[in-house]
Amino acid sequence: MINPFQFRHFAVTALFLIGMLPAFSQSNSPTGAWLSCGRWNAAPKEVNRDLRAAGAQIIYFEADGAFTLWSGTLYSESHHPPTISEGDAETLYSGVWTQMPSGPTVKMRKVYADVRMKGETIPSPEQIVTTQQRADRILFKGFWFRRSPSLDGQMQKYALGAKQRLDQK
């Protein structure tokens, strides 16, 4: 037989655990910029001894389900976060994402490319990409990406431009 104190204790504990279930069942939201970066190369010392450049890709997940992929060159100076180059070749994809148990699934189209293959059309046919998300990484098209909050502001600008390009087509 359970006495009233034990019952009350059991009931409070059960209610607490039931209230915590949504927190345990939700997967981590990928919202924000995620970076996959190649090897950093130093600029010539006579140009800028602190400047480095790297080929990179950034995937950007917006809270409303919009998605942008940027590919191009990043620059970084000592003790400063990386910045997206505004003069080198780049490629932009735009689309939408939905959260799945293993990670976000993305539907996207290429909407801009400085360098195009012969016969390539813009926007490209839709691609569907299934990702794998770990606590601090996302595997996207064979590359690991890490969360990079310092790039969020820059990617907001590219996301808006990518959406406008897709809407114009």
N, CA, C and O of each residue as an XYZ file, in Angstrom:
676
protein
N       0.845     -1.169      0.000
C       0.000      0.000      0.000
C       0.895      1.239      0.000
O       1.882      1.303      0.733
N       0.540      2.219     -0.829
C       1.294      3.464     -0.917
C       0.659      4.492      0.002
O      -0.549      4.727     -0.037
N       1.505      5.102      0.837
C       0.961      6.130      1.720
C       0.817      7.449      0.953
O       1.404      7.580     -0.121
N       0.067      8.423      1.455
C      -0.170      9.680      0.725
C       1.113     10.431      0.372
O       1.191     11.028     -0.702
N       2.112     10.416      1.241
C       3.361     11.110      0.942
C       4.058     10.486     -0.265
O       4.520     11.204     -1.151
N       4.139      9.137     -0.308
C       4.769      8.461     -1.431
C       4.009      8.734     -2.730
O       4.622      8.952     -3.775
N       2.688      8.722     -2.667
C       1.873      8.978     -3.847
C       2.120     10.393     -4.372
O       2.299     10.590     -5.574
N       2.130     11.371     -3.476
C       2.365     12.755     -3.867
C       3.758     12.897     -4.512
O       3.910     13.556     -5.540
N       4.768     12.269     -3.890
C       6.127     12.315     -4.424
C       6.165     11.685     -5.822
O       6.768     12.241     -6.740
N       5.528     10.538     -5.977
C       5.478      9.852     -7.266
C       4.772     10.720     -8.310
O       5.251     10.843     -9.437
N       3.644     11.321     -7.945
C       2.867     12.136     -8.875
C       3.659     13.371     -9.329
O       3.647     13.704    -10.514
N       4.344     14.051     -8.406
C       5.137     15.236     -8.755
C       6.295     14.844     -9.678
O       6.573     15.536    -10.658
N       6.965     13.740     -9.364
C       8.076     13.269    -10.202
C       7.584     12.912    -11.595
O       8.230     13.273    -12.579
N       6.466     12.217    -11.708
C       5.908     11.831    -13.006
C       5.532     13.065    -13.825
O       5.834     13.127    -15.017
N       4.888     14.032    -13.211
C       4.511     15.249    -13.927
C       5.742     16.002    -14.416
O       5.750     16.526    -15.530
N       6.783     16.058    -13.585
C       8.021     16.713    -13.983
C       8.630     16.027    -15.208
O       9.022     16.694    -16.166
N       8.708     14.703    -15.176
C       9.299     13.964    -16.296
C       8.464     14.093    -17.558
O       9.019     14.212    -18.650
N       7.154     14.071    -17.434
C       6.292     14.242    -18.595
C       6.487     15.633    -19.190
O       6.504     15.788    -20.411
N       6.631     16.632    -18.347
C       6.869     17.995    -18.817
C       8.196     18.142    -19.535
O       8.344     19.029    -20.375
N       9.169     17.288    -19.221
C      10.483     17.365    -19.855
C      10.543     16.626    -21.188
O      11.506     16.813    -21.932
N       9.561     15.800    -21.520
C       9.607     15.007    -22.746
C       9.808     15.839    -24.014
O      10.613     15.441    -24.857
N       9.117     16.980    -24.198
C       9.367     17.741    -25.424
C      10.818     18.175    -25.579
O      11.331     18.196    -26.698
N      11.476     18.513    -24.512
C      12.880     18.939    -24.598
C      13.772     17.790    -25.039
O      14.734     17.997    -25.779
N      13.454     16.565    -24.585
C      14.266     15.419    -24.959
C      13.977     14.950    -26.375
O      14.864     14.403    -27.030
N      12.760     15.150    -26.864
C      12.388     14.612    -28.162
C      12.767     15.532    -29.321
O      12.853     15.066    -30.457
N      12.992     16.805    -29.076
C      13.331     17.719    -30.158
C      14.806     17.587    -30.514
O      15.667     17.521    -29.636
N      15.086     17.549    -31.816
C      16.489     17.530    -32.221
C      16.998     18.961    -32.272
O      16.218     19.914    -32.282
N      18.312     19.094    -32.305
C      18.915     20.431    -32.327
C      18.545     21.151    -33.615
O      18.700     20.599    -34.704
N      18.062     22.370    -33.495
C      17.745     23.169    -34.674
C      19.048     23.629    -35.311
O      19.950     24.089    -34.611
N      19.156     23.509    -36.633
C      20.398     23.929    -37.295
C      20.442     25.412    -37.628
O      21.367     25.849    -38.313
N      19.493     26.190    -37.178
C      19.369     27.597    -37.581
C      20.699     28.341    -37.463
O      21.382     28.270    -36.441
N      21.053     29.063    -38.549
C      22.279     29.845    -38.581
C      23.241     29.366    -39.657
O      22.901     28.518    -40.482
N      24.454     29.925    -39.634
C      25.488     29.621    -40.628
C      26.391     28.486    -40.143
O      26.786     28.441    -38.977
N      26.707     27.572    -41.061
C      27.592     26.441    -40.804
C      28.686     26.469    -41.869
O      28.393     26.635    -43.053
N      29.931     26.309    -41.460
C      31.090     26.489    -42.333
C      31.848     25.190    -42.562
O      32.099     24.423    -41.634
N      32.208     24.961    -43.836
C      33.158     23.920    -44.213
C      34.251     24.632    -44.995
O      33.982     25.280    -46.007
N      35.482     24.508    -44.520
C      36.558     25.341    -45.043
C      37.754     24.491    -45.443
O      38.110     23.532    -44.757
N      38.369     24.858    -46.565
C      39.595     24.210    -47.000
C      40.796     24.750    -46.242
O      40.657     25.406    -45.209
N      41.965     24.464    -46.769
C      43.216     24.902    -46.146
C      43.390     26.409    -46.290
O      43.173     26.971    -47.363
N      43.780     27.049    -45.202
C      44.046     28.493    -45.215
C      45.419     28.739    -45.823
O      46.396     28.089    -45.453
N      45.489     29.692    -46.768
C      46.733     30.061    -47.424
C      47.072     31.501    -47.077
O      46.211     32.379    -47.127
N      48.322     31.735    -46.729
C      48.762     33.083    -46.359
C      48.976     33.939    -47.596
O      49.451     33.461    -48.626
N      48.617     35.212    -47.480
C      48.904     36.179    -48.540
C      50.404     36.495    -48.506
O      51.053     36.301    -47.478
N      50.951     36.975    -49.614
C      52.352     37.396    -49.571
C      52.572     38.441    -48.473
O      51.737     39.325    -48.281
N      53.677     38.344    -47.765
C      53.962     39.256    -46.646
C      53.940     40.716    -47.074
O      53.552     41.585    -46.293
N      54.358     40.996    -48.320
C      54.361     42.387    -48.777
C      52.934     42.917    -49.030
O      52.727     44.128    -49.101
N      51.964     42.013    -49.165
C      50.568     42.429    -49.325
C      49.947     42.663    -47.952
O      49.459     43.753    -47.655
N      49.973     41.632    -47.129
C      49.436     41.727    -45.766
C      49.866     40.475    -45.018
O      49.393     39.378    -45.313
N      50.751     40.634    -44.063
C      51.293     39.466    -43.351
C      50.254     38.750    -42.499
O      50.460     37.594    -42.128
N      49.129     39.416    -42.177
C      48.099     38.803    -41.343
C      46.941     38.199    -42.141
O      46.067     37.556    -41.560
N      46.921     38.394    -43.451
C      45.795     37.956    -44.279
C      45.952     36.514    -44.731
O      47.020     36.093    -45.176
N      44.854     35.761    -44.607
C      44.808     34.379    -45.088
C      43.534     34.208    -45.919
O      42.555     34.924    -45.709
N      43.548     33.259    -46.863
C      42.379     32.980    -47.704
C      42.166     31.475    -47.782
O      43.110     30.690    -47.694
N      40.892     31.087    -47.950
C      40.562     29.672    -48.085
C      39.297     29.514    -48.909
O      38.383     30.334    -48.826
N      39.251     28.461    -49.699
C      38.021     28.078    -50.371
C      37.066     27.525    -49.312
O      37.481     26.782    -48.422
N      35.793     27.889    -49.412
C      34.861     27.491    -48.361
C      33.448     27.334    -48.910
O      33.120     27.811    -49.997
N      32.634     26.657    -48.129
C      31.203     26.567    -48.365
C      30.513     26.916    -47.050
O      30.974     26.534    -45.974
N      29.407     27.645    -47.150
C      28.611     27.973    -45.964
C      27.177     27.566    -46.254
O      26.606     27.955    -47.273
N      26.600     26.785    -45.360
C      25.181     26.474    -45.452
C      24.470     27.287    -44.376
O      24.939     27.394    -43.243
N      23.331     27.857    -44.754
C      22.637     28.793    -43.869
C      21.172     28.393    -43.765
O      20.435     28.416    -44.751
N      20.765     28.029    -42.559
C      19.401     27.612    -42.282
C      18.669     28.737    -41.559
O      19.095     29.166    -40.486
N      17.568     29.219    -42.141
C      16.770     30.251    -41.486
C      15.642     29.602    -40.700
O      15.176     28.519    -41.054
N      15.205     30.260    -39.636
C      14.167     29.719    -38.768
C      12.856     29.470    -39.515
O      12.089     28.585    -39.137
N      12.593     30.243    -40.573
C      11.347     30.085    -41.326
C      11.399     28.957    -42.352
O      10.434     28.761    -43.091
N      12.509     28.209    -42.416
C      12.635     27.089    -43.344
C      13.372     27.425    -44.629
O      13.548     26.547    -45.475
N      13.808     28.667    -44.803
C      14.582     29.038    -45.992
C      16.017     28.521    -45.840
O      16.532     28.394    -44.729
N      16.646     28.228    -46.979
C      17.997     27.665    -46.992
C      18.834     28.360    -48.059
O      18.336     28.679    -49.138
N      20.119     28.594    -47.748
C      21.074     29.144    -48.717
C      22.394     28.396    -48.588
O      22.859     28.121    -47.482
N      22.994     28.069    -49.736
C      24.351     27.523    -49.784
C      25.193     28.518    -50.568
O      24.857     28.876    -51.697
N      26.287     28.962    -49.963
C      27.242     29.854    -50.609
C      28.553     29.095    -50.747
O      28.958     28.379    -49.832
N      29.218     29.251    -51.892
C      30.528     28.642    -52.115
C      31.435     29.699    -52.725
O      31.064     30.353    -53.700
N      32.619     29.869    -52.156
C      33.545     30.879    -52.661
C      34.789     30.963    -51.809
O      35.271     29.952    -51.297
N      35.315     32.177    -51.656
C      36.550     32.412    -50.908
C      36.269     33.184    -49.629
O      35.534     34.172    -49.640
N      36.855     32.732    -48.532
C      36.805     33.452    -47.257
C      38.168     34.086    -47.015
O      39.205     33.543    -47.395
N      38.138     35.249    -46.374
C      39.370     35.900    -45.938
C      39.354     36.026    -44.426
O      38.298     36.165    -43.809
N      40.542     35.977    -43.837
C      40.655     36.135    -42.392
C      41.958     36.860    -42.077
O      42.999     36.597    -42.678
N      41.872     37.768    -41.128
C      43.063     38.418    -40.607
C      43.237     37.977    -39.166
O      42.267     37.603    -38.507
N      44.456     38.017    -38.676
C      44.736     37.586    -37.302
C      43.753     38.219    -36.321
O      43.484     39.419    -36.378
N      43.235     37.409    -35.439
C      42.354     37.845    -34.347
C      41.025     38.425    -34.829
O      40.370     39.154    -34.083
N      40.615     38.116    -36.062
C      39.330     38.563    -36.582
C      38.589     37.359    -37.170
O      39.217     36.445    -37.704
N      37.257     37.357    -37.075
C      36.509     36.256    -37.691
C      36.609     36.339    -39.214
O      36.887     37.408    -39.757
N      36.385     35.227    -39.903
C      36.475     35.241    -41.367
C      35.381     36.110    -41.993
O      34.313     36.312    -41.416
N      35.683     36.619    -43.194
C      34.703     37.400    -43.954
C      34.584     36.816    -45.355
O      35.544     36.280    -45.909
N      33.389     36.933    -45.911
C      33.122     36.442    -47.259
C      33.711     37.428    -48.260
O      33.475     38.633    -48.167
N      34.474     36.913    -49.213
C      35.053     37.756    -50.257
C      33.943     38.369    -51.099
O      32.933     37.725    -51.383
N      34.144     39.615    -51.489
C      33.163     40.271    -52.346
C      33.708     40.515    -53.745
O      33.106     41.262    -54.516
N      34.837     39.898    -54.088
C      35.393     40.118    -55.412
C      35.791     38.852    -56.133
O      36.163     38.903    -57.305
N      35.722     37.726    -55.468
C      36.121     36.459    -56.077
C      34.888     35.709    -56.583
O      33.757     36.045    -56.231
N      35.120     34.702    -57.404
C      34.025     33.892    -57.940
C      33.248     33.232    -56.805
O      33.818     32.808    -55.799
N      31.931     33.156    -56.996
C      31.090     32.515    -55.993
C      29.911     31.830    -56.660
O      29.572     32.110    -57.810
N      29.295     30.925    -55.908
C      28.106     30.206    -56.355
C      27.082     30.257    -55.237
O      27.430     30.135    -54.062
N      25.807     30.439    -55.604
C      24.716     30.494    -54.628
C      23.624     29.501    -54.980
O      23.236     29.355    -56.139
N      23.141     28.824    -53.950
C      21.960     27.964    -54.061
C      20.907     28.505    -53.104
O      21.236     29.057    -52.054
N      19.644     28.345    -53.471
C      18.554     28.788    -52.612
C      17.502     27.683    -52.558
O      17.306     26.946    -53.524
N      16.824     27.579    -51.405
C      15.801     26.557    -51.278
C      15.145     26.574    -49.921
O      15.049     27.613    -49.268
N      14.688     25.391    -49.501
C      14.010     25.235    -48.216
C      14.565     24.011    -47.501
O      15.140     23.118    -48.123
N      14.382     23.986    -46.179
C      14.819     22.837    -45.389
C      13.709     22.441    -44.423
O      12.889     23.262    -44.014
N      13.709     21.161    -44.073
C      12.816     20.636    -43.035
C      13.646     19.770    -42.107
O      14.562     19.075    -42.544
N      13.321     19.817    -40.833
C      14.069     19.027    -39.851
C      13.562     17.595    -39.848
O      12.359     17.361    -39.737
N      14.453     16.654    -39.967
C      14.156     15.223    -39.903
C      14.942     14.654    -38.721
O      15.847     15.315    -38.211
N      14.610     13.438    -38.278
C      15.317     12.885    -37.111
C      16.841     12.824    -37.256
O      17.557     13.053    -36.281
N      17.351     12.519    -38.462
C      18.808     12.404    -38.630
C      19.480     13.734    -38.931
O      20.701     13.848    -38.828
N      18.694     14.744    -39.303
C      19.236     16.053    -39.661
C      18.344     16.705    -40.695
O      17.372     16.097    -41.144
N      18.657     17.939    -41.083
C      17.806     18.638    -42.048
C      17.828     17.985    -43.432
O      18.858     17.473    -43.870
N      16.692     18.009    -44.106
C      16.616     17.640    -45.517
C      16.414     18.935    -46.290
O      15.575     19.760    -45.928
N      17.190     19.107    -47.358
C      17.219     20.363    -48.111
C      16.738     20.129    -49.540
O      17.120     19.149    -50.180
N      15.897     21.036    -50.034
C      15.533     21.109    -51.453
C      16.081     22.438    -51.942
O      15.734     23.487    -51.401
N      16.947     22.406    -52.974
C      17.613     23.643    -53.400
C      17.857     23.653    -54.900
O      17.849     22.615    -55.563
N      18.076     24.870    -55.419
C      18.442     25.090    -56.821
C      19.614     26.072    -56.865
O      19.695     26.999    -56.059
N      20.510     25.853    -57.813
C      21.572     26.841    -58.039
C      20.918     28.061    -58.669
O      20.222     27.950    -59.679
N      21.145     29.237    -58.064
C      20.521     30.463    -58.571
C      21.546     31.466    -59.101
O      21.174     32.454    -59.734
N      22.836     31.219    -58.845
C      23.863     32.134    -59.347
C      25.201     31.405    -59.371
O      25.511     30.623    -58.472
N      25.988     31.668    -60.410
C      27.355     31.145    -60.486
C      28.174     32.064    -61.369
O      27.780     32.349    -62.500
N      29.301     32.530    -60.874
C      30.212     33.338    -61.687
C      30.810     32.490    -62.802
O      31.015     32.978    -63.914
N      31.088     31.231    -62.510
C      31.652     30.317    -63.494
C      30.613     29.226    -63.749
O      30.173     28.542    -62.825
N      30.228     29.076    -65.015
C      29.204     28.077    -65.374
C      29.770     27.067    -66.365
O      30.652     27.374    -67.167
N      29.239     25.868    -66.283
C      29.581     24.831    -67.237
C      28.804     25.096    -68.529
O      27.714     25.666    -68.482
N      29.340     24.695    -69.666
C      28.655     24.882    -70.939
C      27.302     24.165    -70.888
O      27.229     22.988    -70.537
N      26.237     24.885    -71.240
C      24.894     24.310    -71.255
C      24.188     24.331    -69.911
O      23.031     23.920    -69.817
N      24.858     24.798    -68.877
C      24.242     24.836    -67.546
C      23.131     25.878    -67.513
O      23.289     26.978    -68.043
N      22.011     25.532    -66.891
C      20.901     26.474    -66.764
C      20.799     26.985    -65.337
O      21.072     26.272    -64.372
N      20.394     28.253    -65.239
C      20.187     28.894    -63.941
C      18.759     29.426    -63.934
O      18.433     30.195    -64.839
N      17.901     29.094    -63.018
C      18.173     28.185    -61.903
C      18.288     26.744    -62.381
O      17.706     26.347    -63.391
N      19.052     25.987    -61.627
C      19.275     24.587    -61.960
C      18.046     23.758    -61.574
O      17.167     24.246    -60.863
N      17.984     22.518    -62.036
C      16.931     21.628    -61.541
C      17.060     21.462    -60.026
O      18.152     21.579    -59.470
N      15.948     21.191    -59.377
C      15.951     21.045    -57.914
C      16.760     19.826    -57.489
O      16.674     18.759    -58.095
N      17.541     20.010    -56.443
C      18.285     18.910    -55.817
C      17.707     18.674    -54.428
O      17.321     19.623    -53.745
N      17.647     17.429    -54.013
C      17.230     17.095    -52.650
C      18.435     16.478    -51.954
O      19.012     15.500    -52.430
N      18.808     17.069    -50.809
C      19.994     16.619    -50.067
C      19.570     16.217    -48.665
O      18.963     17.004    -47.937
N      19.894     14.990    -48.295
C      19.658     14.512    -46.938
C      20.949     14.657    -46.159
O      22.007     14.232    -46.621
N      20.870     15.252    -44.985
C      22.071     15.486    -44.173
C      22.082     14.568    -42.965
O      21.096     13.897    -42.663
N      23.196     14.552    -42.293
C      23.319     13.902    -40.985
C      23.794     14.973    -40.025
O      24.801     15.637    -40.272
N      23.070     15.143    -38.927
C      23.449     16.165    -37.947
C      23.894     15.517    -36.657
O      23.217     14.645    -36.112
N      25.040     15.955    -36.179
C      25.535     15.593    -34.853
C      25.392     16.845    -34.001
O      24.971     17.882    -34.512
N      25.723     16.779    -32.749
C      25.547     17.922    -31.847
C      26.200     19.191    -32.383
O      25.608     20.269    -32.325
N      27.425     19.065    -32.908
C      28.151     20.260    -33.336
C      28.566     20.240    -34.801
O      29.363     21.077    -35.225
N      28.032     19.287    -35.592
C      28.441     19.172    -36.989
C      27.264     18.735    -37.855
O      26.321     18.104    -37.377
N      27.338     19.081    -39.133
C      26.371     18.603    -40.122
C      27.155     18.060    -41.313
O      28.051     18.727    -41.831
N      26.814     16.842    -41.745
C      27.404     16.251    -42.945
C      26.478     16.578    -44.113
O      25.338     16.115    -44.162
N      26.978     17.379    -45.050
C      26.185     17.871    -46.180
C      26.973     17.629    -47.458
O      28.049     18.199    -47.639
N      26.447     16.788    -48.349
C      27.080     16.483    -49.630
C      28.543     16.066    -49.476
O      29.395     16.478    -50.263
N      28.831     15.252    -48.467
C      30.177     14.720    -48.269
C      31.139     15.601    -47.497
O      32.290     15.213    -47.299
N      30.710     16.766    -47.057
C      31.570     17.688    -46.308
C      30.994     17.909    -44.913
O      29.779     18.015    -44.748
N      31.864     17.977    -43.917
C      31.444     18.298    -42.555
C      31.430     19.810    -42.364
O      32.378     20.500    -42.738
N      30.365     20.310    -41.790
C      30.197     21.737    -41.507
C      30.095     21.925    -40.002
O      29.512     21.096    -39.303
N      30.660     23.006    -39.511
C      30.555     23.376    -38.091
C      29.854     24.719    -37.984
O      29.988     25.584    -38.849
N      29.101     24.870    -36.901
C      28.362     26.111    -36.659
C      29.340     27.274    -36.574
O      30.368     27.176    -35.904
N      29.022     28.378    -37.253
C      29.897     29.551    -37.294
C      29.055     30.818    -37.114
O      28.743     31.494    -38.095
N      28.681     31.149    -35.865
C      27.819     32.312    -35.623
C      28.371     33.626    -36.159
O      27.597     34.532    -36.467
N      29.694     33.752    -36.279
C      30.270     35.007    -36.773
C      29.902     35.278    -38.232
O      30.046     36.406    -38.703
N      29.428     34.260    -38.952
C      29.050     34.434    -40.359
C      27.549     34.658    -40.552
O      27.102     34.877    -41.678
N      26.765     34.607    -39.473
C      25.305     34.754    -39.593
C      24.909     36.050    -40.296
O      24.097     36.024    -41.221
N      25.465     37.172    -39.873
C      25.101     38.467    -40.440
C      25.421     38.560    -41.922
O      24.614     39.068    -42.701
N      26.598     38.073    -42.320
C      26.973     38.111    -43.728
C      26.065     37.216    -44.562
O      25.698     37.565    -45.684
N      25.704     36.056    -44.006
C      24.860     35.130    -44.760
C      23.423     35.624    -44.888
O      22.731     35.242    -45.832
N      22.959     36.458    -43.969
C      21.613     37.027    -44.113
C      21.521     37.801    -45.426
O      20.515     37.714    -46.130
N      22.560     38.552    -45.751
C      22.598     39.331    -46.995
C      22.568     38.407    -48.211
O      21.814     38.645    -49.155
N      23.385     37.357    -48.189
C      23.423     36.421    -49.316
C      22.116     35.655    -49.443
O      21.670     35.374    -50.555
N      21.501     35.314    -48.324
C      20.227     34.591    -48.352
C      19.155     35.439    -49.026
O      18.391     34.932    -49.847
N      19.092     36.705    -48.693
C      18.116     37.604    -49.299
C      18.358     37.707    -50.806
O      17.415     37.623    -51.593
N      19.603     37.887    -51.203
C      19.936     37.962    -52.629
C      19.613     36.681    -53.371
O      19.123     36.726    -54.499
N      19.882     35.530    -52.751
C      19.595     34.245    -53.388
C      18.093     34.068    -53.585
O      17.655     33.606    -54.639
N      17.298     34.434    -52.573
C      15.837     34.323    -52.691
C      15.319     35.237    -53.796
O      14.435     34.847    -54.559
N      15.863     36.448    -53.887
C      15.426     37.384    -54.931
C      15.762     36.857    -56.318
O      14.966     36.999    -57.246
N      16.933     36.252    -56.465
C      17.317     35.671    -57.759
C      16.376     34.540    -58.153
O      15.992     34.430    -59.318
N      16.004     33.705    -57.197
C      15.103     32.584    -57.488
C      13.719     33.112    -57.841
O      13.063     32.572    -58.733
N      13.269     34.147    -57.162
C      11.943     34.731    -57.436
C      11.894     35.384    -58.808
O      10.824     35.438    -59.415
N      13.027     35.886    -59.323
C      13.068     36.558    -60.629
C      12.983     35.567    -61.771
O      12.600     35.946    -62.878
N      13.320     34.329    -61.543
C      13.384     33.326    -62.637
C      12.029     32.761    -62.968
O      11.913     31.916    -63.855
